[in-house]
Amino acid sequence: MLSAGDMSDLALFVSKGQVDMAKHIDYTAKKPKGNAAKGEVYFNTLCAGCHGKDGKKVKDAPALGSVASNPQEMLHKVLNGQPGESMPAMRALDIQISLDLVAHLQTLPKE
């Protein structure tokens, strides 16, 4: 059973939290409609402290570059965080910043 707070959170996500991925992802190219150079600046400011500038700092997780080939999943994780981990949701960011971040993630080393 969900608590009242969980029900409220779920209703808010379903009503306001959905993202039309087709508007933001080029499915043929498997690329976000973002700017990787801008994303690098955002990443180095917001994410590198935990993930490292190369995306390989988290010891019990794969290198970010190795999992960034799925831009839909990466965008979802940027927006909503990583369940069960300390990675926060970045919903307060403009969607374009999130897309720029995902574009940068695809430039990171795969190993």
C-alpha positions in Angstrom: 0.0 0.0 0.0 1.2 3.5 -0.8 1.2 6.1 1.8 -0.8 9.3 1.2 2.5 11.1 0.5 3.6 8.5 -2.0 0.2 8.6 -3.8 0.6 12.4 -4.0 4.1 12.1 -5.4 3.0 9.5 -7.9 0.0 11.6 -9.1 2.3 14.7 -9.4 4.8 12.7 -11.5 2.1 11.2 -13.8 0.4 14.6 -14.3 3.4 16.9 -14.5 6.6 14.8 -14.7 6.2 13.0 -18.0 8.6 14.1 -20.8 7.8 13.6 -24.5 11.1 11.9 -25.4 10.4 12.2 -29.1 10.6 16.0 -28.9 14.1 15.8 -27.3 15.8 12.7 -28.6 16.8 11.8 -32.2 15.8 8.1 -32.1 17.5 7.3 -35.4 20.9 8.7 -34.3 20.3 7.8 -30.6 21.4 11.3 -29.7 19.8 13.9 -27.5 19.0 17.3 -29.0 21.6 18.9 -26.9 24.9 20.7 -27.1 27.8 18.6 -25.7 30.1 21.6 -25.2 27.5 23.3 -23.0 26.8 20.0 -21.3 30.5 19.7 -20.3 30.3 23.0 -18.5 27.1 21.9 -16.6 28.6 18.5 -15.9 31.8 19.8 -14.5 29.8 22.2 -12.3 27.0 19.9 -11.2 28.1 16.3 -11.6 31.9 15.9 -11.7 32.2 16.2 -7.9 30.5 12.8 -7.5 31.1 11.2 -10.9 34.5 12.6 -11.8 35.3 14.7 -14.9 35.7 11.4 -16.9 32.5 9.9 -15.4 34.3 7.0 -13.8 34.6 8.1 -10.2 31.7 6.0 -8.7 33.3 2.7 -7.8 30.2 0.5 -7.8 28.8 1.9 -11.1 29.8 1.6 -14.7 31.6 4.5 -16.4 28.9 7.0 -17.5 30.2 6.9 -21.1 29.6 3.2 -21.2 25.9 3.6 -20.5 25.2 6.9 -22.2 24.3 5.3 -25.6 20.7 5.1 -24.4 19.8 8.8 -24.3 16.2 8.2 -23.1 17.5 6.3 -20.0 20.1 9.0 -19.3 17.6 11.8 -19.7 15.3 10.0 -17.3 18.1 9.6 -14.7 19.2 13.2 -15.0 15.6 14.3 -14.5 14.6 11.8 -11.8 17.8 10.7 -10.1 19.0 7.2 -9.6 16.6 5.1 -7.4 18.3 3.7 -4.3 21.3 5.9 -4.7 22.3 9.4 -3.6 22.0 10.9 -7.1 19.4 13.7 -6.9 16.7 14.5 -9.4 17.6 17.5 -11.5 14.0 18.5 -12.4 14.6 22.1 -11.4 16.9 22.4 -14.5 15.6 23.6 -17.8 15.1 20.6 -20.1 17.7 22.0 -22.5 20.3 21.9 -19.8 19.4 18.2 -19.1 19.7 17.5 -22.9 23.1 19.2 -23.0 24.3 17.1 -20.0 23.2 13.9 -21.8 24.9 15.0 -25.0 28.1 15.5 -23.0 27.7 12.1 -21.3 27.9 10.5 -24.7 31.4 12.0 -25.2 32.8 10.4 -22.0 35.2 7.4 -22.1 33.4 4.1 -22.4 35.8 2.3 -20.0 
